[in-house]
Amino acid sequence: MGSSDSQQQIDSFRKQILEAAKTKTPLSIEGGGTKTWYGNNNQFAKLSTKNYSGILDYQPEELVITACAGTPLREIEQVLAEKNQMLAFEPPHFGEQATLGGAIAAGLAGPARISVGNLRDFVLGARIMDGKGQDLSFGGKVMKNVAGYDVSRLMPGSLGTLALILEASVKVLPKPAASTSIRCQITQAAALQSLNKSAGQPLPLSASCWIGANQADSFGELTIRMAGAEAAVYAAKVSLCSSLNAKELDSQEAETFWTQLREQQLSAFINLQADETLYRLALPAACGPLDLVNVGNISSEIILEWHGQERWIKGPSDDATFAALKQLANAHGGHAMRFRQGAKVNPANQRFTLLSEQTHSQALEPIQARLRASFDPSGVFATNRLP
């Protein structure tokens, strides 16, 4: 995108925002439209970033790439691959048109999140436009230049309810020299115990996934990925294959599995009934198998990612089931959300655990309110997509 075209697009964004502020009509920010189902439902007019696209700066030696919000993720990943680099947090695409701005706004990370950190950890700087039409820049393009208030890291997970992301600088990493995946049959309790033990050792664990019935003593399928230096990966493979009686996967089979897990294309995800909800539970590392007996008519299948810190459960969409799961997760120091809903489920359902519903997050509620009032005093981005 040329500089004149870029400025025209920025001016167009400002005009739309100022008009929305004047008429008190919220705008729902949208990139490629691949995650419109995520978060609370809204029917407000769209502010599209799709045409504000292009890689602005890429410094492989500094491990940083800067791009416009509407730049397709596949374009960025292709450019990085040419230099043997990657977006280490493995953002889910959920469609061919996924954009950088949409990935950051959603704040979702893939299987490698347990080993490399969250998406937020990789955002070095951002250029945004607030609800007053102000063009603001925060952070920097290299780690040593990131100073001041870390406003750029407020954008990940904000779902477009704080400001419009115009551009972002993201840290990238070299692709690992070696990678392999192993698989075994093991109970949920034993899998969690083994993963927590292995995570405390100097092993190059990159990702893990256990799929099976939601009873502690039921056997399921545990898949573990290791990535890093060749010698370290080989040693870890030999050790874990021996201790878990696991087998190494073919490289293509492994790649397909982790991609389908990231994009939620495994059968455990896609077989969501029209009246069901896919619940996501975020839990501490030491949390063992959950007792779901009193939760209701929960599906017999559960998926554990991030060494058990992220768990996916399908079940009824009623408020009682959601309340029970929130209470269960909160008791363990975590939280729950309605991640994806079936076609016949009420789209007006509240999808998130509210800050006020958890003792450890209640103090954040007034801070969130002050941030929104500062960045968006007229409520231009107040779509309630994020409560």
C-alpha positions as CSV (number, residue, x, y, z in Angstrom):
1,M,0.0,0.0,0.0
2,G,1.4,3.4,-1.0
3,S,1.8,6.2,1.4
4,S,-1.0,8.3,-0.2
5,D,-3.4,5.3,-0.2
6,S,-2.4,4.6,3.4
7,Q,-3.2,8.1,4.5
8,Q,-6.5,8.0,2.7
9,Q,-7.4,4.8,4.5
10,I,-6.4,6.3,7.9
11,D,-8.5,9.4,7.1
12,S,-11.4,7.2,6.2
13,F,-11.1,5.4,9.5
14,R,-11.0,8.7,11.4
15,K,-14.1,10.0,9.5
16,Q,-16.0,6.8,10.3
17,I,-15.0,7.0,14.0
18,L,-15.8,10.6,14.4
19,E,-19.2,10.2,12.8
20,A,-19.9,7.2,15.1
21,A,-19.0,9.3,18.1
22,K,-21.3,12.1,16.9
23,T,-24.2,9.8,16.5
24,K,-23.5,7.6,19.5
25,T,-23.5,4.5,17.3
26,P,-20.9,1.8,18.1
27,L,-18.7,0.3,15.5
28,S,-17.7,-3.4,15.3
29,I,-14.2,-3.8,14.0
30,E,-13.7,-6.6,11.5
31,G,-10.7,-7.9,9.6
32,G,-11.1,-11.0,7.5
33,G,-14.3,-12.0,9.4
34,T,-13.0,-15.4,10.4
35,K,-13.7,-14.9,14.1
36,T,-17.0,-13.0,14.0
37,W,-18.5,-15.9,16.1
38,Y,-16.0,-15.3,18.9
39,G,-17.1,-13.2,21.9
40,N,-20.5,-11.7,22.7
41,N,-22.8,-11.2,19.7
42,N,-23.4,-7.8,18.3
43,Q,-25.1,-6.4,15.2
44,F,-23.4,-3.0,15.0
45,A,-22.1,-1.4,11.8
46,K,-18.8,-2.8,10.7
47,L,-15.5,-0.9,10.5
48,S,-13.4,-3.0,8.1
49,T,-9.6,-3.1,8.2
50,K,-9.3,-5.5,5.3
51,N,-8.1,-2.9,2.8
52,Y,-5.5,-1.5,5.2
53,S,-3.0,-4.3,4.3
54,G,0.7,-4.7,3.8
55,I,4.0,-5.6,5.5
56,L,5.6,-2.3,6.4
57,D,9.0,-3.5,7.8
58,Y,10.6,-6.8,8.3
59,Q,14.0,-7.1,10.0
60,P,14.9,-10.8,10.2
61,E,18.1,-10.0,12.1
62,E,16.1,-8.2,14.8
63,L,13.4,-10.8,14.8
64,V,10.6,-8.2,14.3
65,I,7.9,-7.8,11.6
66,T,5.6,-4.7,11.3
67,A,2.4,-4.9,9.3
68,C,-0.9,-3.2,8.8
69,A,-3.9,-4.7,10.7
70,G,-5.6,-6.0,7.5
71,T,-2.5,-8.0,6.4
72,P,-3.5,-11.7,6.0
73,L,-1.7,-14.0,8.4
74,R,-0.9,-16.4,5.6
75,E,1.0,-13.6,3.8
76,I,3.0,-12.9,7.0
77,E,3.7,-16.5,7.6
78,Q,4.9,-17.0,4.0
79,V,7.4,-14.1,4.3
80,L,8.7,-15.4,7.6
81,A,9.1,-18.9,6.3
82,E,11.4,-17.7,3.5
83,K,13.8,-16.6,6.3
84,N,13.1,-19.8,8.3
85,Q,11.2,-17.8,10.9
86,M,7.7,-18.0,12.4
87,L,5.0,-16.6,14.6
88,A,6.0,-18.8,17.5
89,F,2.6,-18.4,19.4
90,E,0.9,-20.2,16.5
91,P,-2.3,-18.0,16.2
92,P,-5.4,-19.9,15.0
93,H,-6.6,-18.7,11.6
94,F,-10.1,-20.2,11.6
95,G,-10.3,-19.3,7.9
96,E,-8.2,-18.2,4.9
97,Q,-8.9,-14.5,5.3
98,A,-7.5,-14.2,8.9
99,T,-5.6,-11.0,9.5
100,L,-2.9,-9.8,11.8
101,G,-5.2,-7.3,13.5
102,G,-7.9,-9.9,14.0
103,A,-5.4,-12.3,15.5
104,I,-4.1,-9.7,18.0
105,A,-7.6,-8.4,18.9
106,A,-8.8,-12.0,19.5
107,G,-5.6,-12.7,21.6
108,L,-5.7,-16.4,20.8
109,A,-2.6,-18.6,20.8
110,G,-2.2,-22.1,19.5
111,P,-0.6,-25.3,20.9
112,A,2.9,-23.8,21.4
113,R,1.6,-21.2,23.9
114,I,2.6,-23.4,26.8
115,S,6.3,-23.3,25.8
116,V,6.8,-19.9,24.2
117,G,4.2,-17.7,26.0
118,N,1.0,-15.9,25.0
119,L,0.4,-13.7,22.0
120,R,0.6,-10.6,24.2
121,D,4.2,-11.4,25.0
122,F,5.2,-11.0,21.4
123,V,3.5,-7.6,20.7
124,L,6.3,-5.0,20.8
125,G,4.5,-2.0,19.6
126,A,1.2,-0.8,18.0
127,R,-0.3,2.1,16.2
128,I,-3.9,2.6,17.1
129,M,-6.7,5.1,16.6
130,D,-8.8,5.8,19.7
131,G,-12.5,6.7,19.9
132,K,-11.6,10.4,19.5
133,G,-10.0,9.8,16.1
134,Q,-6.4,10.3,17.5
135,D,-3.6,8.4,15.7
136,L,-1.4,7.1,18.6
137,S,1.7,4.9,18.6
138,F,3.0,2.9,21.6
139,G,6.0,0.7,22.1
140,G,8.7,0.1,19.4
141,K,10.0,-2.2,16.7
142,V,12.8,-3.8,18.7
143,M,12.9,-5.0,22.3
144,K,15.5,-2.5,23.5
145,N,13.3,0.4,22.3
146,V,10.1,-0.6,24.1
147,A,9.6,1.9,26.9
148,G,6.9,3.8,28.7
149,Y,3.4,2.6,29.3
150,D,2.9,-0.8,27.6
151,V,-0.4,0.2,26.0
152,S,0.3,-1.9,22.9
153,R,-0.1,-5.0,25.1
154,L,-3.6,-4.0,26.1
155,M,-4.8,-4.6,22.5
156,P,-4.4,-8.5,22.5
157,G,-7.7,-10.0,23.6
158,S,-9.6,-6.6,23.6
159,L,-11.8,-7.8,20.7
160,G,-12.0,-4.3,19.3
161,T,-13.6,-2.8,22.4
162,L,-10.8,-0.4,23.3
163,A,-9.4,1.1,20.1
164,L,-8.8,0.4,16.4
165,I,-5.5,-1.4,15.7
166,L,-3.9,0.2,12.7
167,E,-0.4,-1.5,12.7
168,A,1.5,-3.8,15.0
169,S,5.1,-4.8,15.5
170,V,5.5,-8.4,16.5
171,K,8.5,-10.4,17.7
172,V,9.1,-13.5,15.6
173,L,11.4,-16.5,16.3
174,P,13.6,-18.9,14.2
175,K,12.0,-22.2,13.4
176,P,13.4,-24.9,15.6
177,A,16.3,-27.0,14.2
178,A,14.4,-30.2,14.9
179,S,10.8,-31.2,15.9
180,T,9.1,-34.5,16.6
181,S,5.9,-35.8,18.1
182,I,5.1,-38.9,20.1
183,R,1.8,-40.6,21.0
184,C,0.7,-43.0,23.6
185,Q,-2.4,-44.3,25.4
186,I,-2.6,-43.2,29.0
187,T,-5.1,-42.1,31.7
188,Q,-5.9,-38.5,32.1
189,A,-4.5,-38.4,35.7
190,A,-1.3,-40.1,34.6
191,A,-1.0,-37.8,31.6
192,L,-1.3,-34.7,33.8
193,Q,1.2,-36.0,36.3
194,S,3.7,-36.9,33.6
195,L,3.3,-33.6,31.8
196,N,3.8,-31.5,34.9
197,K,6.8,-33.6,35.9
198,S,8.3,-33.2,32.4
199,A,7.6,-29.5,32.3
200,G,9.8,-29.1,35.4
201,Q,12.8,-30.7,33.7
202,P,15.1,-29.3,31.0
203,L,13.1,-31.0,28.1
204,P,12.2,-29.2,24.9
205,L,8.5,-29.7,25.2
206,S,6.7,-27.6,22.7
207,A,3.0,-28.7,22.9
208,S,0.8,-31.4,24.3
209,C,-2.8,-32.7,23.8
210,W,-4.7,-35.4,25.6
211,I,-8.1,-36.5,24.2
212,G,-10.4,-39.0,26.0
213,A,-13.3,-39.5,28.4
214,N,-13.6,-37.0,31.2
215,Q,-12.9,-39.5,34.0
216,A,-9.5,-39.5,35.7
217,D,-9.0,-43.2,35.3
218,S,-10.2,-43.4,31.7
219,F,-7.5,-44.1,29.0
220,G,-7.1,-41.5,26.2
221,E,-4.6,-40.4,23.6
222,L,-1.7,-38.3,24.6
223,T,0.3,-36.5,21.9
224,I,3.5,-34.6,22.8
225,R,5.5,-32.4,20.5
226,M,9.2,-31.6,21.2
227,A,11.1,-28.9,19.3
228,G,14.6,-27.3,19.6
229,A,18.2,-28.5,19.1
230,E,18.5,-31.8,17.4
231,A,20.4,-33.5,20.2
232,A,17.9,-32.2,22.9
233,V,14.9,-33.4,20.8
234,Y,16.4,-36.8,20.2
235,A,17.3,-37.3,23.9
236,A,13.8,-36.2,25.0
237,K,12.2,-38.5,22.5
238,V,14.1,-41.5,23.6
239,S,13.4,-40.7,27.3
240,L,9.7,-40.1,26.9
241,C,9.0,-42.9,24.5
242,S,10.6,-45.2,27.1
243,S,8.8,-43.9,30.2
244,L,5.4,-43.5,28.5
245,N,5.6,-46.5,26.1
246,A,5.0,-44.0,23.3
247,K,5.6,-44.2,19.5
248,E,7.0,-41.5,17.3
249,L,4.6,-40.1,14.7
250,D,5.3,-39.7,11.0
251,S,6.3,-36.0,10.4
252,Q,3.4,-35.4,8.0
253,E,0.9,-37.0,10.4
254,A,2.2,-34.9,13.2
255,E,2.1,-31.7,11.2
256,T,-1.5,-32.4,10.2
257,F,-2.5,-33.2,13.8
258,W,-1.1,-30.0,15.3
259,T,-2.6,-27.9,12.5
260,Q,-6.0,-29.4,13.0
261,L,-5.8,-29.0,16.8
262,R,-4.8,-25.3,16.3
263,E,-7.7,-24.8,13.9
264,Q,-10.1,-26.9,15.9
265,Q,-10.7,-29.3,13.0
266,L,-10.4,-32.5,15.0
267,S,-13.6,-34.5,15.3
268,A,-13.8,-33.7,19.0
269,F,-14.3,-30.1,18.0
270,I,-16.3,-30.2,14.8
271,N,-19.0,-32.6,16.1
272,L,-20.7,-29.7,18.0
273,Q,-24.5,-30.2,18.0
274,A,-26.8,-27.4,17.2
275,D,-27.9,-27.1,20.9
276,E,-24.5,-27.5,22.4
277,T,-21.7,-25.2,23.5
278,L,-18.0,-25.7,23.4
279,Y,-16.7,-24.5,26.8
280,R,-13.1,-23.4,27.3
281,L,-11.6,-23.7,30.8
282,A,-8.3,-22.0,31.7
283,L,-6.7,-23.5,34.8
284,P,-3.5,-23.4,36.8
285,A,-0.7,-25.9,36.0
286,A,-1.1,-28.0,39.1
287,C,-4.9,-28.7,38.5
288,G,-5.6,-32.4,38.3
289,P,-8.6,-34.1,36.6
290,L,-11.9,-32.2,37.2
291,D,-14.9,-33.7,38.9
292,L,-17.7,-33.0,36.5
293,V,-20.3,-35.3,38.0
294,N,-22.5,-32.4,39.3
295,V,-22.1,-30.2,36.3
296,G,-24.9,-31.7,34.2
297,N,-25.1,-33.5,30.9
298,I,-21.6,-32.9,29.9
299,S,-20.1,-34.7,26.9
300,S,-18.1,-37.8,27.7
301,E,-15.1,-36.4,25.7
302,I,-12.6,-33.8,26.9
303,I,-9.6,-32.2,25.3
304,L,-6.6,-31.0,27.3
305,E,-4.0,-28.6,25.9
306,W,-1.1,-26.7,27.3
307,H,-0.2,-29.5,29.8
308,G,-3.8,-29.4,31.1
309,Q,-4.0,-25.6,31.6
310,E,-6.5,-25.3,28.7
311,R,-9.4,-27.7,28.6
312,W,-12.3,-28.1,26.1
313,I,-15.6,-29.6,27.1
314,K,-18.9,-29.8,25.1
315,G,-22.2,-29.6,26.9
316,P,-25.6,-28.1,27.2
317,S,-25.9,-24.3,26.6
318,D,-28.1,-23.4,29.5
319,D,-27.0,-20.9,32.2
320,A,-27.0,-23.5,34.9
321,T,-24.3,-25.6,33.1
322,F,-22.2,-22.5,32.5
323,A,-22.6,-21.3,36.1
324,A,-21.5,-24.7,37.3
325,L,-18.4,-24.7,35.1
326,K,-17.5,-21.2,36.1
327,Q,-17.8,-22.2,39.8
328,L,-15.7,-25.3,39.2
329,A,-13.0,-23.4,37.4
330,N,-13.0,-20.5,39.9
331,A,-12.6,-23.0,42.7
332,H,-9.3,-24.1,41.1
333,G,-8.1,-20.5,40.5
334,G,-9.2,-20.4,36.8
335,H,-12.1,-19.3,34.7
336,A,-14.5,-20.6,32.0
337,M,-16.1,-19.3,28.9
338,R,-18.6,-20.2,26.2
339,F,-16.1,-20.4,23.4
340,R,-18.2,-21.6,20.5
341,Q,-22.0,-22.1,20.3
342,G,-24.1,-24.4,18.2
343,A,-26.4,-23.0,15.5
344,K,-29.6,-23.1,17.7
345,V,-28.1,-21.7,20.8
346,N,-29.2,-18.2,21.9
347,P,-26.6,-15.8,20.4
348,A,-27.3,-13.3,23.2
349,N,-25.7,-15.6,25.8
350,Q,-22.9,-14.0,27.9
351,R,-19.8,-15.8,26.7
352,F,-17.3,-14.8,29.4
353,T,-16.7,-15.1,33.1
354,L,-17.0,-11.6,34.3
355,L,-14.2,-9.9,36.2
356,S,-16.6,-9.3,39.1
357,E,-17.4,-13.0,39.4
358,Q,-13.8,-13.9,40.5
359,T,-12.2,-12.7,43.7
360,H,-8.7,-12.5,42.1
361,S,-10.0,-10.3,39.2
362,Q,-12.6,-8.0,40.8
363,A,-10.1,-5.2,41.3
364,L,-9.5,-5.1,37.6
365,E,-13.1,-4.1,36.8
366,P,-12.7,-0.3,37.7
367,I,-9.3,-0.3,35.9
368,Q,-10.9,-1.6,32.7
369,A,-13.7,1.0,33.0
370,R,-11.2,3.8,33.3
371,L,-9.2,2.6,30.3
372,R,-12.3,2.5,28.2
373,A,-13.4,5.9,29.3
374,S,-9.9,7.3,28.4
375,F,-9.5,5.7,25.0
376,D,-13.2,5.7,24.0
377,P,-15.2,8.4,25.9
378,S,-18.0,8.4,23.4
379,G,-18.4,4.6,23.3
380,V,-17.5,4.2,19.6
381,F,-16.2,0.7,20.3
382,A,-18.7,-0.2,23.1
383,T,-20.1,-3.2,21.2
384,N,-20.1,-5.4,24.4
385,R,-18.3,-8.1,22.4
386,L,-16.1,-8.2,25.4
387,P,-18.0,-7.4,28.7
